[in-house]
Amino acid sequence: MEKVRVGIVGCGKISSIYFKNCKQFSALEVAACADLNVARAQASAEEHGIAKACSVNELLADPDIDLVINLTIPAAHAEVCIQALEAGKHVYVEKPLAVTREEGLRILAVARSKGLLVGSAPDTFLGGGIQTSIKLIEDGWIGTPVAASAFMIGRGHEHWHPDPEFYYAKGGEPMFDMGPYYLTALVAMLGPISRVTGSTRISYPERTITSEPKFGQTIQVETPTHVAGVLDFHSGAIGTIITTFDAFGGSQLPRIEIYGSQGTLSVPDPNTFGGPVLLRRADAKEFTEIPLTHGYTENSRGLGVLDMAYAIRNGRANRANGELAYHILEAMHGFHDASDQGKHYVMQSTCEKPKAMPTGLVKGLLD
């Protein structure tokens, strides 16, 4: 297959794994990288052996770039995505798709008008752990799914991240930062969401940074740091979710569990690609670890870009697509709307349940 030429915009912390993995995927060629700080782009190009480092405008104007990977901060996601689409490039963006629903819809509208694809992280649901979980559900191992629970319990990022401020600004809270992993995994397993409700709060209005280089600086918290939600799926299943940066003592809760008429499935951390996958059938005394049925079990960030490359060349839909990402974005806002208004939020969007990945432990083609 003819390689898809990729340009990476945003050379911050997350970019390293994209550089590494995209260079290993035979269908992709990382042709250029850009950053508002051109010196940082140049340093990334030198580190990862990329031929071209440039400004964002130069990268978007390059006629040889087919697909832009947008790794900017959430507040810039929509602007850079739309600029890339207007320049005739397919675009894959880190989560969330955008900060607001209006921005998300605008991205999708521009893509449709240009005949271009939109992709969005997370792509962890394409890895062996969650794909094995999907296969077990679809093959009937837990019967009919009736309920699900998801827990992202943590203390926040100011104790380890070098630039933690944006995690406490709009678009960066625990639901918008980590919720996409959990919600995308749930939709990949159970299908689209019909309505949500929730409660939110800012537990600590001010945070003190204890990481370097900003040790001792304070952060004014602008967005809820604890979000608890309930989800009704079109399939009939009911889910619960908690995302929090307020649990300073940690947690022993599972990441995700799916409860069915014939058993319970313990799903691995949706921020990873591998296992373990644990199953307890209704007649069993304990959980059993299930061998993974799918590949891509290591840190395979960029797998959604690889799948997108095959989609571009073969004229099909990509799995981690814009409609899925927008559905997740709307649900996250829905929890906040429900909390603010004291009622259920009825989803206005839907999406297709993503097509399963090919089975097998060896990496293979994605057409």
Disulfide bonds with the S-S distance in Angstrom:
none
